[in-house]
Structure formats: structure tokens, C-alpha cells
Amino acid sequence: MDKQTQTELEAAAFRRLVAHLQQRTDVQNIDLMNLAGFCRNCLAKWYRSAAEEHGHSLSYDEAREIIYGMPYEDWKRLHQREATAEQQRAFDSSQQGGGH
């Protein structure tokens, strides 16, 4: 596979991942962090970092809007639930090892 095709496939897979996460508003960021070690905010940080590496200025809020499909504050208001004690304990345990 040539490099251009690989890049196009990776971009398509990333767009599909972002669309999937935008549709699955029932999946909370803390769930993603506890199960996979990353969340929507991580993706936004990686997106912003990639933009900067390519000479583009992008704020964290702009990157989050791309990943969430709406302003972050709107997403939080519409979809974010309070973490359960169990979710928070799992998250706190994962952070002791230098996670997120």
C-alpha cells in the first residue's frame, strides 16, 4: 500500500470513529477513560497537536467542537451525566499509574 492510500484510509477511519462517538452520546468520557485510557477530550488534544505540527493554529475549544460535533458546553449540558462513585474510583485508580 502506498503512503497516500494509507493516509486516506487512516483519515477515513478517524472520521468514522469521530462520527461514532458523536452518535454514542450515551457513552460517557469517564467510561472511555476507564476502559480505553482515552476520551473525546484526548482526541481533541491530539487533533489540536496535529494541527499545530502542520502549522495550523487551532484552539482546544475549536478542536473539541470538531470532535464533539458541537460546542463542548452544549454537549456537557445535553449529554454528560455525573460520574458514579464506582466510575470515579476506577478513574482515580487508573490515574495513580500515570494515565490521562
N, C-alpha and C positions, 0 to 999 in steps of 0.2 A: 504494500500500500504506500502511495506517495504521501509526502508530508502535507500537501494541500488537502487531500482527501481525508487524512487523519484529523486535521484541524476542523474541517467541515463537519465530520462525524462527531467529534468532541463537542463542538458548539451546538449541534442538534440535540445531543444527549443532555447537555446542560440546560437548554431551553425547555426540554421535556421535564427535567427534574424541577425546574422553577415553576412551570405550569402545574405540575402535580402538587407541589407544596402550596401553591395558591389555591388550588381546589380543595385540598385537605385541611381546611381551617380547623377541623376537629383535632388535628394533631398539634399539640402544644410544643413550643420550643423546648420546654424543660423535658418533655418526653424524648424529643430528638437528642438532646444533650445526654440524657441518661442512657439511651440505647446506642447512639452512634457517635457521641463525642463532638457533634457539631449541630448547629441550628441555622435558622434563616438569617440571624444576625451574623453568624460566622460567614455564610455565603456572601452577605453584603460587604463584609470586611475584605474578603478575598477578591470580590469584584472590584471594589474601590482600589485595592492594591494593584490589581492587574491593569486598571485604567491608568494609574499613576506610572507604572512601569513602562507604559506605552505613550507617556507624555500627555495624558488627558487629565484634566482637573475634575474631580468628582467628589462631592461631599459624602459623608457617611449617610446623611439623611436621603440624598439623591440615590445612593446605592440601595438603601433599604427600600425605597419606593419601587425601584426596579424589581427587587426580589419579592416583595410583598404584593406588588400589583396595585398598591395604594399607599398613601402616606402611613407611616408606622403608627402614628397616634390613632388614626382611623381603624387600622387593623386591631390594635390593642382594645379599643373601645368595643368593636364588634365581635371579636373572637377570643381574646385572651381571658382565661379563667385563672383564678387564684390557685397557686400550686397547693397540692395536698401535702400533709405532713410527710407522707411516705415518699412523694416525689422530691420534696426538698431534702430529706435525709439522703436519698440516693444521689442527688446532685452534690450535696456537701461532701459525701464520701468520695465521689469521683474527683472532686477538686483538690483533695488532700494530696493526690499523686501528681499535681501539676497539670491538670486538664485545662479546660477552656480558659 
